[in-house]
Structure formats: C-alpha cells, structure tokens
C-alpha cells in the first residue's frame, strides 16, 4: 500500500512559468527548471497541465520568444507523456469562487483553474515559479 501511496504522491501540475523557464535558455530560472524537470522524468512522475495553461504558455512564448518556440512547445507537449486536463465547468465555477475568496491576491483565471484542477484530481505538487501557487497553499517543487 505504501508503494501505491508513493506513486500517487508523485503527481505534479506543470504551470506556464515552468514551461517558459524550460524553453528560454536565457531565463534566470532555466537551470533550476531543468534540474526539477530532469528529476520528474527520471523518477517517472505523472505530469499534468491544463488546456488553459497550454493556451497561456503558447501565447507567452509567441510574444516573448517567437513563433518557432511557441510551435515547438506545442509539438513537444504532443510528444510528451503529460496529460492535458480539459478545464471542466465545475473547475471554472470553483476558480471563480477562489478568485472571490482571495480578493487580496492577483490570481489569474488560469491560475485559479489550475488550483481547482489540482484539488479535483488530488494532484499534490505544482512545478511552477509562480508565487501564487504557494500563496494558495500548494506544494511547490524546487531544486532544494
């Protein structure tokens, strides 16, 4: 049973900031992102993201790094084992509740839907450099 529990614990949601740090070699957090990502792959973690995060990441890469990077991101995601979770209506409702509840924070709708998906699917960790995930009380993967 503990083996099953440890496998279930090795589940993480990948956020836009992690994808961007992995893609941009000039990004200051690139070495940390690379270290965490290599650990996740080596330890065979189950990785998740949402369709909202995919759209946000594509737009960010398109605007900051250009078309080739944005398209490479989509192609690599398609070839990866990462599960893309479609944000459901229940997740959007929960996200709006989160945004109302945390009116002192600057959570985006994409962040809040990510939190809701993590709650619904019981994903215990986030691979992110976005402090909003920690502000919401989620476990953040780091190099430490």
QUIBEL-V770755 format. One record per pair of residues at least 4 apart in sequence whose ideal C-beta (glycine too) atoms are under 8 Angstrom apart, sorted by the first residue. I is the first residue (numbers start at 1). GAP is how many residues later the second one is. Records with the same first field share a line. If there is no record, write none. Layout:
I->GAP  GAP
//
This chain:
1->4
2->4
3->4
4->4
5->4
6->4
8->114
9->115
10->33  34  35  36
11->34  35  36  37  110  111  112  113  114
12->28  33  34  35  36  111  112  113  114  115  129
13->34  35  36  37  40  101  104  105  110  112  113  114  115
14->4  5  33  34  35  39  68  112  113  114
15->4  34  38  96  99  111  112  113  114  115  118
16->4  37  40  41  44  94  112  114
17->4  12  111  112  113
18->4  15  18  19  109  110  111
19->4  30  34  38  42  54
20->4  7  37  40  41  44
21->6  8  9  11  12  108
22->8  11  12  15
23->4  38  42  46  49  50
24->6  40  41  45
25->5
26->4
27->6
29->4  100
30->4
31->4
32->4  97  110  111
33->4  96
34->4
35->4  108
36->4  91  105  106  107
37->4  90
38->4
39->4
40->5  7  87  101
41->4
46->37
47->33  34  35  36  80
48->34  35  36  37  69  73  75
49->4  5  28  33  34  35  36
50->4  34  35  36  37  60  63  64  67
51->4  33  34  35  36
52->4  35  57  58  61  62
53->4  57  61
54->4  20  23  30
55->4  55
56->4  52  54
57->4  16
58->4  12  15  16
59->4  11
60->4
61->4  5  8  9  12
62->4  5  7  8
65->4  5
66->4
67->4
68->4
69->4
70->4
71->4
72->4
73->4
74->4
75->4
76->4
77->5  7
85->32  36
87->4  5  8  26  29  30
88->4  32
89->4
90->4  26  30
91->4  22  25  26  29
92->4  21  24
93->4
94->4  18  21  22  25  26
95->4  14  17  18  20  21
96->4  16
97->4
98->4  9  14  17  18  38
99->4  8  10  13
102->5  33  34
105->27  30  31
106->26
107->4  5  8  25  28  29
108->4  24
109->4
110->4
111->4  19  21  22  25
112->4
113->4
114->4  12  19
115->4  18  21  23
116->4
117->4  6
118->4  5  6  8  20
124->15
125->13  14  15  16
126->7  12  13  14  15
127->13  14
128->5  12  13
131->4
132->4
133->5  7
134->4  6
//
